[in-house]
Amino acid sequence: MTRLTWLGHATVLVELAGARLLTDPVLRSRVVHLRRQGPAPGVPAVDAALVSHLHYDHLDLPSLRMLEPAPRIVCPAGAGAFLGRAGFPGAEELSPGASLEVGGVRVEATPAVHDEKRRPRGPEAAPIGFVLRAERSVYFAGDTDLFEEMAELGPVDVALLPVAGWSPRLGSGHLDPHGAARAAALLRPRVAVPIHWGTLHPVNRARGAWFTDPPVEFAAQVAELAPDVEVRTLAPGESLEL
């Protein structure tokens, strides 16, 4: 059985081939100036935490410390030294095209087009995404804009695609609903799950359509651009089984 549970923002628990992998763990009610809408998720025991890039809403050190027993941490090339200084000396680096095994799952790093810096004065590491392959295949985009090699990653069974952000303004290096639908057309998944929406917002920012509507807009765009792809929108804590 393959099961995916969305825990909010970019955090997805992927249960595949007997392994439990957690993407970009953010498990707290607040991260820097961002507040979580709704309760923080429970802390699962996992075999590996997959970190796509260094931004605070994807690499949250306190959330990694909450994971017990301590799992393997897979991160972009160049991020290992930073994680080591933060108390995670065994972090395993991957560059796009490289892979490793976690249980019966092959974890492949993919390209990603996104800002490399942990601001304001933190380290830099080129962001990555992941394709998880066993009896099923799952693509986790992390944070990215469209890139040429995306078509070469598919077809996959499930694509976990960011469709928004933590504020109404999306700069370069992000997918909005239309861009995510274009990604779905390139990847050709059986199922696309919108993530990276409706979870974190600035403390003093009013929530509105920018916070709630992206998955609806994404589904409408997919119906037009990739009608063979099924869109499954999950609530935080809800699971999809394949």
C-alpha positions in Angstrom: 0.0 0.0 0.0 1.1 3.5 -0.8 -0.3 6.3 1.4 0.3 10.0 1.4 -0.8 12.3 4.3 -0.6 16.0 3.8 0.4 17.7 7.1 0.2 21.2 5.8 2.4 23.5 3.7 5.1 21.3 2.1 5.1 18.6 4.7 3.8 15.3 3.4 4.2 11.9 5.0 4.8 9.4 2.3 4.4 5.7 3.2 5.9 3.6 0.4 7.3 0.1 0.2 7.3 -0.1 4.0 9.3 3.1 4.4 8.0 6.3 6.0 9.5 9.5 4.5 8.6 13.1 5.5 9.1 16.0 3.2 10.2 19.4 4.4 9.1 18.9 8.0 7.4 22.0 9.5 5.6 20.7 12.6 5.2 23.9 14.7 2.4 26.4 15.1 4.7 29.3 14.2 7.9 29.6 12.1 9.7 33.0 12.3 7.0 35.5 11.3 4.6 32.9 9.9 1.7 31.5 11.9 -0.1 28.2 11.1 -3.8 28.1 10.4 -5.2 25.3 12.5 -3.4 23.0 15.0 0.1 21.8 14.5 0.3 18.2 13.3 1.4 15.3 15.4 5.0 14.3 15.1 5.4 11.0 13.2 8.2 8.5 13.5 9.9 8.3 10.1 12.8 6.6 8.4 14.0 9.8 6.6 13.3 13.5 6.4 13.7 14.9 2.9 14.7 18.6 2.8 14.3 20.4 -0.5 16.0 23.7 0.3 17.2 26.0 3.1 14.2 28.4 3.5 12.8 28.6 7.0 9.3 27.3 5.9 11.0 24.2 4.5 14.0 23.6 6.7 12.8 24.2 10.2 15.5 23.0 12.6 13.2 22.8 15.7 10.9 20.6 13.7 13.7 18.3 12.7 14.7 18.0 16.4 11.1 16.9 17.2 11.4 13.8 15.1 12.1 10.7 17.4 13.9 8.5 16.9 16.2 10.7 14.8 15.7 9.8 11.2 18.1 10.0 8.3 18.1 13.5 6.8 18.5 13.9 3.0 19.3 17.4 1.8 20.7 19.4 -1.1 24.4 19.4 -1.9 26.0 22.1 0.2 23.5 22.0 3.0 25.2 19.2 5.0 27.8 21.4 6.8 25.0 23.8 8.0 22.9 20.9 9.3 26.0 19.4 10.9 26.6 22.6 12.9 22.9 22.6 13.9 23.2 19.1 15.4 22.5 16.8 12.5 26.0 15.6 11.5 24.8 12.6 9.5 22.8 14.6 6.8 23.2 13.0 3.4 23.6 15.4 0.5 22.2 14.8 -3.0 22.6 16.7 -6.2 20.2 16.5 -9.1 20.4 13.1 -10.8 21.9 11.4 -7.7 20.0 8.9 -5.6 20.1 6.8 -2.5 18.0 4.0 -0.9 15.8 4.3 2.1 14.4 0.9 2.8 12.9 -0.3 -0.4 12.5 3.2 -1.8 14.9 4.9 -4.3 15.1 8.6 -3.5 16.2 10.6 -6.5 17.1 14.2 -6.4 15.7 16.4 -9.2 16.4 19.9 -10.3 14.5 22.9 -8.9 14.4 26.5 -9.8 14.3 28.6 -6.6 16.3 30.9 -4.4 19.3 29.3 -2.9 19.9 31.5 0.2 18.8 31.1 3.8 18.3 34.8 4.5 19.4 37.1 5.8 23.0 35.9 6.2 22.7 32.1 6.1 24.3 29.6 3.9 23.4 28.8 0.2 22.6 25.5 -1.4 20.9 24.8 -4.7 17.3 23.6 -4.1 16.2 20.2 -5.2 13.0 18.1 -5.5 12.6 14.4 -5.1 11.2 11.5 -7.0 10.5 8.5 -4.8 10.4 5.2 -6.6 9.2 1.7 -5.5 6.1 -0.1 -6.5 4.7 3.4 -7.0 6.4 6.7 -7.9 5.9 10.0 -6.2 7.3 13.4 -7.2 7.7 16.1 -4.6 8.5 19.4 -6.1 9.6 21.3 -3.0 9.6 24.9 -4.2 10.3 25.5 -7.9 9.4 27.2 -11.1 8.9 25.2 -14.3 12.1 23.8 -15.8 12.8 22.0 -19.0 13.7 18.6 -17.5 10.4 18.3 -15.7 8.9 16.4 -18.6 11.7 13.8 -18.3 10.7 13.0 -14.7 7.3 11.6 -15.7 5.1 9.8 -15.9 4.7 9.3 -12.2 1.8 8.0 -10.1 1.5 11.1 -7.9 2.8 14.6 -8.2 2.9 16.8 -5.1 2.9 20.3 -6.5 3.1 23.7 -4.8 0.3 26.0 -6.0 0.7 29.1 -3.8 2.8 30.4 -1.0 2.6 32.0 2.4 1.6 35.4 1.1 -0.4 36.8 -1.8 2.8 37.7 -3.6 4.7 35.0 -5.5 8.1 35.9 -6.9 10.2 34.0 -9.4 11.0 30.4 -8.5 7.4 29.5 -7.5 4.4 27.8 -9.1 1.0 29.5 -9.0 -2.1 27.4 -10.0 -1.6 27.9 -13.7 2.1 27.1 -13.5 1.4 24.0 -11.4 -1.1 22.9 -13.9 1.5 23.3 -16.7 3.8 21.2 -14.5 1.1 18.5 -14.2 0.8 18.4 -18.0 4.6 17.9 -18.3 4.8 15.3 -15.5 1.7 13.3 -16.6 0.9 11.9 -13.1 -2.1 9.7 -12.5 -2.9 12.0 -9.5 -1.8 15.5 -8.7 -2.1 16.8 -5.1 -1.8 20.6 -4.5 0.4 21.5 -1.6 2.1 24.7 -0.2 -1.2 26.6 0.3 -3.6 27.4 3.1 -1.3 26.7 6.0 1.2 29.5 6.8 0.6 33.2 6.7 2.3 36.3 8.1 1.2 37.2 11.6 -0.3 40.5 10.5 -1.6 39.5 7.1 -5.3 39.0 6.6 -6.3 35.7 4.9 -8.5 35.8 1.9 -8.9 34.2 -1.5 -5.1 34.0 -1.9 -5.1 31.7 1.1 -8.1 29.4 0.3 -8.7 29.4 -3.5 -5.4 28.2 -5.1 -6.4 24.4 -5.2 -9.7 25.3 -6.8 -8.0 27.3 -9.4 -5.4 24.6 -9.9 -8.0 21.9 -10.5 -9.8 24.1 -13.0 -6.5 24.7 -14.9 -5.6 21.0 -14.8 -9.0 20.1 -16.3 -8.1 22.4 -19.2 -4.4 21.6 -19.7 -4.1 18.0 -18.5 -7.6 16.5 -18.5 -6.3 12.9 -17.9 -4.8 13.9 -14.5 -7.0 13.5 -11.4 -6.6 16.3 -8.9 -7.0 15.3 -5.2 -7.2 18.2 -2.8 -6.5 17.1 0.8 -7.2 18.9 4.1 -4.3 18.9 6.6 -4.1 15.5 8.2 -6.1 13.8 5.3 -4.6 10.9 3.4 -4.6 9.5 -0.1 -4.2 5.8 -0.6 -3.1 4.1 -3.9 
